[in-house]
Amino acid sequence: MPLSLYGASPRCRSVAIAIGMGVLLWGGGASAQRVDLGSGSIVETVKKLHAGEYVWAPEIAPEGPTLLIVNLKTQRATLFRNGVPIGASTVSTGRPGYDTPTGVFTILQKHVEHYSRKYDNAPMPYMQRLTWYGIALHGGNLPGYPASHGCIRLPIGFAKLLYGSTRLGMTVVITDEPTTPRLASTLSASQPFSEVNGSEGGTFVWQPERSPSGPISIVVSVADGRAVVLRNGVEIGSGPVTVEGPITGSWAYALRSVDAAGPHWMRVSLSKGGEDGRVPREEWQRFKAPESFRRAVAGILEPGTTIVVTADSLKEGATGTGLTVIEAEPTEKP
C-alpha cells in the first residue's frame, strides 16, 4: 500500500515525497534488499544478513498466530507464524541513552503514514506502536548498529510486509539474550496450568470485561510467582502461579489450534540454553495455580494465545534487566 497523500498539508506532502525519494537510503543504502531464502532455513539465513537486508517466506506457514521476537544483542527480528519462523530482518534499536526496553509488549496502534510528535514530525512509515511513551516498530535507516531514539527501525520493505501480517494486540517480545530463538516441537496439553491441590493458593484478579475481545498474551514471572493476563493489550487478570523445578531464561508458547485432542502449542526459546526436541505433555503440570484462576484462563484460550514464561521479575527495578509488561492505557494522546 503506498503512502497516502490525499488531503495532506503541503508540509506533510513534502515530507512524504522526501520519504519516497529516500526509500533506498532508509533500508541502509545500497545493501538494503530482500534476500532469497534458497535452500537454507530462516534461522540460519538471518545470521548472515547485512545491515538493511531481510528474508521473507510466508509460504512456509500460511496460517496461524504470529509472534515477533526482537533481539537487541544481535540486532535482528524474527517473525514466527504458527510457531514457525517465516521472516527475519536486521534492525536498528535504541542508541546509548535511548535504550529500547526489553520485555513483553503488544501492538497498540498501527499507522501506514505516521509522524513523530516527540521528534519534530520525523516520518515513521508503517508504524506499529508498542508503548504510549514513544517505542514503536517502523521503517527507517539501518546503519548496522543501534542508532534510534528507542524505536525499532526496520528496512522499509520488511516494515511494509510485517505491517500487513500483524494485527492489534499481537505479542512482541524484546530480548537482550545473544542467541537466536529456536523452535521446539508441538506441545499438547489439556489446560495451561495445573490446579493447586486442596487450596486456592492465593488471591487473583479477573476482569475480562475490561477488554472483551482481541489477542491474548499471558506473562508468567517465576521470580514473582505470578501471571499477568492481557487481552488486546489490556490487563484483564493476574494470579499466583508457581513453577516446580528449574526455570532459566525465557520461553514463549503459542497456541496453534484446538481440536478433539485438546490445545496444540508450539514453544520458542527466547534465551541461551533452550533445549530443542519434543516437549512432553506433562509440561504444564509444573505450573501450579488456583483452580478458579486456572479455569478462568482456560476459558478464554483461543488460537493465537501467547504465553511467555520468564525467570525475571516484572516488578520495576527488581532485577536491573528492565523487563517490562506494556501498560494498558495511554498516558497521553499519541
C-alpha positions, 0 to 999 in steps of 0.5 A: 500500500503506498503512502497516502497523500490525499488531503495532506498539508503541503508540509506533510506532502513534502515530507512524504515525497522526501520519504519516497525519494529516500526509500533506498537510503532508509533500508541502509543504502545500497545493501538494503534488499530482500534476500532469497531464502534458497535452500537454507532455513530462516534461522540460519539465513538471518545470521548472515544478513547485512545491515538493511537486508531481510528474508521473507517466506510466508509460504512456509506457514500460511496460517496461524498466530504470529509472534515477533521476537526482537533481539537487541544483542544481535540486532535482528527480528524474527517473525514466527507464524504458527510457531514457525519462523517465516521472516527475519530482518536486521534492525536498528534499536535504541542508541546509548541513552535511548535504550529500547526496553526489553520485555513483553509488549503488544501492538497498540496502534498501527499507522501506514503514514505516521509522524513523530510528535516527540521528534519534530514530525520525523516520518515513521512509515508503517508504524506499529506502536508498542508503548504510549511513551514513544517505542514503536516498530517502523521503517527507517535507516539501518546503519548496522548498529543501534542508532534510534531514539528507542524505536525499532527501525526496520528496512522499509520493505520488511516494515511494509510486509510485517505491517500487513501480517500483524494485527492489534494486540499481537505479542512482541517480545524484546530480548537482550539474550545473544542467541537466536530463538529456536523452535521446539516441537508441538506441545499438547496439553489439556489446560495451561496450568495445573490446579493447586491441590486442596487450596486456592493458593492465593488471591487473583484478579479477573476482569475480562470485561475490561477488554472483551475481545482481541489477542491474548498474551499471558506473562508468567514471572517465576521470580514473582510467582505470578501471571499477568493476563492481557487481552488486546493489550489490556490487563484483564487478570493476574494470579499466583502461579508457581513453577516446580523445578528449574526455570532459566531464561525465557520461553514463549508458547503459542497456541496453534489450534484446538481440536478433539485432542485438546490445545496444540502449542508450539514453544520458542526459546527466547534465551541461551540454553533452550533445549530443542526436541519434543516437549512432553505433555506433562509440561504444564503440570509444573505450573501450579495455580488456583483452580478458579484462576486456572479455569478462568484462563482456560476459558478464554484460550483461543488460537493465537494465545501467547504465553511467555514464561520468564525467570525475571521479575516484572516488578520495576527495578527488581532485577536491573534487566528492565523487563517490562509488561506494556501498560494498558492505557495511554498516558497521553494522546499519541 
